[in-house]
Amino acid sequence: MQKVTVIVQDGAEPFGLGSLVEVWGEPEHPEDQTPVFDFRVCTPRPGRVKGRSDYDLVVERGLEATEDADLVCLSPKYDFSRHDPAVLDAVRAAYDRGAIIYAHCSGVFELGAAGLLDGRECTTHWRFTDRLAATYPEADVRPDVLYCHDGNVLTGAGSAAGIDASLHLLREQFGAKVAATTARRIVVPPHRDGGQAQFIARAVPDCDAETLGPLLEWIVANLGDDLGVEALARRSHMSPRTFARRFRAETGTTPHSWVTRQRVQAAEELLERTDHSIDWIADEVGFGNAATLRHHFARVRGLSPQQYRRRFAG
């Protein structure tokens, strides 16, 4: 992946566009050693593009900028119920020639209008998931996730989830180290577990709720330890049942799923940076044996540890 093009239209949402620029449009950072992309912003009618907030954009490139892009992104706009036929044609043409199509937030409605959501898992901002499902009943709308990656189509939920989706794609293409380094520069976690539900179920937590932050930090630093629910509950001075309920409330997922994800991420980094055996890495990150590591790694990443190493090592 080298060429990244973002399509913006009147009513452009500034944060949605900014989240894409932050990952794909940054200049070289020699200290990070992360890839630099041929990044372009285009619009159906070059010139002034009306912004959603108190400023507009001047975009000089037309939709021809999508013709050789490896990644075509649809930035969200305010009136997402209206679709420019030229944009739909450009998106279809990019998809047909094998480009990756990424629609952030309400941009996913453009994909539906282009016919690219039929039979495909997708998501959008939680406020619009019911509307998306009603408008495009052939789409498999997932309201409870931060992003969906189905084939060559990536869809992200609202606002900050645009960064999550972009980091996911960066990890898919360039490995965990590049994604983690980029996340560190942006000052966000390289991966957030859970889904949109954890952000909308309760806007303000109970005042007496205990944070699990220190425990989560300890888990990441001690992945080789016994991290079962009973052991973690004892460390947190709770019953296993109370601990499991509190953990899901604060992280949006189960202790087992969260720990497994951390162990897989640690294994990714070791596979990239070292030439240690799969057995050694499995023991180091707490899976115990290579077979268990392979099982969880394949389930989370969709490929074996050996395949991952061949693709991203060095």
N, C-alpha and C positions, 0 to 999 in steps of 0.2 A: 504494500500500500504506500503510494507516494503522493498522489494528487487527491486533494480533498476540496470539494466545492459545496458551499452552503447557499441554498436558495432562500432569499428574503422577499417579503411582499409587504404591501401597505398594511399598516396596523402591526408592524413588527414588534414583538415582545422583547425588550432589551435584555432581560436576564436570560431568556432562552437562547438568544443569539450569543450572549456573552459566555454562557456555559460551553458552547461549542468552540468558540474562539480560544477559550482558556486551555483546552486540551489539544486542539488541532491547529491552531493558528499562531502559536508562540514561536518567536525567533530562536536561534540556537542558544543553548545554555551549556557552554563547554564543560562546566563542572558536573553536569548531570549526565552527559553522554546519552541523551535521549534523541530519538529521530526528529528531524525537522521536515515538515510537509510543505508541498507546493499548495498553499492554501489560498482559495479564491472565494469571494462572495459575489453572487450574481442575482439578477432580478429579471422578470419578464420584460420590463421597459426601463432600460438604464436611465439613471438620473436620480431625481429626488424620490426617496421612498419614505412615506409617512410613518413615523414611529408611534408607538402606543403611549409613550410618556411625553415629556415636554421637549422633545427634540426629534429631528428627522435624520435620515441617513442619505448620503450621496453614494450611489453604487454605479460604477462605470461599466461593469461587465453584464452582458446579456446571458441568456440561457445556453448559448453555445459553449459556455464554460463547463457545462456538465458533460459534454460529448466525449471527453477522454478521462473523466474523473474516475478514480478507483472507489471513492466513497462520495455519495451524494446525500447531503443532509437537508432536511426540511425544517427550517426554523419556525417556531410557532408564531401565529398572528392572531390578532384579536377576533376578527370575523372569520372563524374557521368553517363556516357553513357555505361560503362562496368559494368556488374553485376556478382558477384560470385554466382554460383548456391547454394553453401552451405549456404550463407547468406540468399538467398531467401527462402530456405527450413526452416531455423531457424525462420525467420520472420513469415512465414505461420503457422508453428507449434505453435508459441507463440500466434498468433491471434486465431487459432482454439481452444486453451484451455482457451481463455478468457482474456489473458493479454492485457494491453493497449499498443498500438504501437505508438511511437512518432518519426516522421521523420522531422528533421530540415533542412531547406534550400534545397539544391540539393539532400538531402537524400530521398526526396519524390519520385524521379525517381526510387529508389529501390522498393518502395511500388507499383508503377505502374507495374514494371517488375514482382512483386510477385502476381499481380492480385488483389490487395486490394484497388484499386482506382475506379473500375467500379461503376458508379452511386453514387459516394461519393463526397461531397464537399472537396476541398483541395486547398492548395496554395504552393507557393515556392517564391524564390527571384524574384523580378519584372523583372529582365533581362531574366528569364527563363520561365515565365508563358506561353508565346506563344508556346515555344518549348514543354512544358509539355502538353498543350492542343492538339498539333498536334501529339505528340507521343502516347498519351493515350486519344483518342477522347471520350471514354466512361466516362471519369472523368469529374466532374463538377468543373473546375478550377476557383478559385476566385482570380483575380489579385489585388484586391483592399483592401485586409485585411492583418492583421499582423499574424493571425493564423486561422485555421479551426479545429473544434472539431466535428467529425461526427461519432457517435457510439463509438467504441473502438479505433478509429484512430484519432490522432492529427497530424496536419502538421503545420509547422511554416515557415514564410517568412525568408528572409536572415538576417544574422549577428545578430544584437541586438534583433531582433524579437524572437530569440530563448529564450531569457529571458522572454519576454512577454508570450510566449506559455507555458513555464514551470510554471510561476507564475499563469497563468490561471488554469492549471491542479492542482497545489498546492491548489489553492482556492477551486476548485471543490471537492477535496478530504478532505481538512482539515479546510476550512473556511477562512473568510476574514482576521481575526487577524493573523493567521499563514502566509498567503501570504504577508500581509502588513509588518510584522516583518522581513520576509526574504528580501523583497524589500528594507526595510530601511537599512539592513546590507549591501546589494549590492550597496546601494546609487542610486536607480532608483525608479521611481513612481510605485506603485503597479498595476496600470492599465493605459495604454495609449489609449485614444480614437482615432478614425479615422482609417486610413489605410495606406498602402504603398504610396498611391497617394500623401499624404502630404509631403513625403520625396523626391519625384522624380519630382513633377510638376515644381518646381522652385528651383534650387540649392541655389541661393543667393537671398534673399528677397530684395525688393526695400529699398533703404537707408532711405526713409522718412516714412517707415511703423512703426506704433505705436504698441508696444507690449501690449498684453492683460494680461500679467502675473499678475500684481497687481489686476486686476479685478477678475481673476480666483481665486486668493487667497481669496479675499473678499467674493466671492460666496460661497466657501467651508465653510467659517466661519459664513455665514449668510443664511443657506439653508432654514430657516423658513420664509424668507422675500419674497416679490413679485419679482420673478426672470424672469418675462416675457420679451420678446424682447424689448418692449417699455420702461419698467423700466430700463433695463440694458443699453439701448441706451442713455437714459437721463443721467445716471450716467457716461457714457463714452463720453458725449457731441457729440453724432453723431445722425444722423437720423436713424430710425429703419432699413431702407433698407441698408444703408451704414454699420451699425453695424453688421447686419446679414452676409453681404458679407465678412467683415473683420474677423468676428469670424470663419467662415468656412475656410477662407484662412489660419488662424493661428492655428486652432485646427483640421481641417479635418472633422468637423461635425457641426451640427446645434446647436444653443444655447439651444433649448429644449432638444435635445438628450444628450448634455453634462451635463446639469443640472440634468436631470432625472438619469443619471448614477451616479452622485455624491450623489444624494439623496438615491439611492438604496444602494450604498456602505456604507453610514452613517447608514442606517437602518440595514444592515448586522452586523455592529459592535455593535449596540445597542441590536440586537436580541441575539448576542453571550454573551455580557457582563452584561446585565441587565435582570430583570424579569418584566419590564414595559409592559403594555398592548399594543396590536397592534395599538389601537387608539392613545395612547400616543405617540408611536414612529412615527406614520404617521404624527401627528401634529408637532412633534419635528423636523423632517427632511423636512417639507414643503409640504407633500402630502395632508394635510388637513383632510383626513379621511381614515379609514382602507380599504375601497373598492378601492380607488385609489392606495393606497400602494400595495394591493394585485395584482391589475391589472399590474402595472409596474414591480413589483418584479417577478411575474410569467413570464412576457415577457422577462425580462433580464436574470433571473437565472434559469427558467424552473421548479421552484417549489414554493410553497406558503411560506409566512413568517413563519407560524407555522411549516411546514416541515423543513425549514432551521433551526429554533431554536432547534427542536428536534435532528437534526443531529449534530449541531455544538456548542450548548450552553455549557459553562463550559469547 
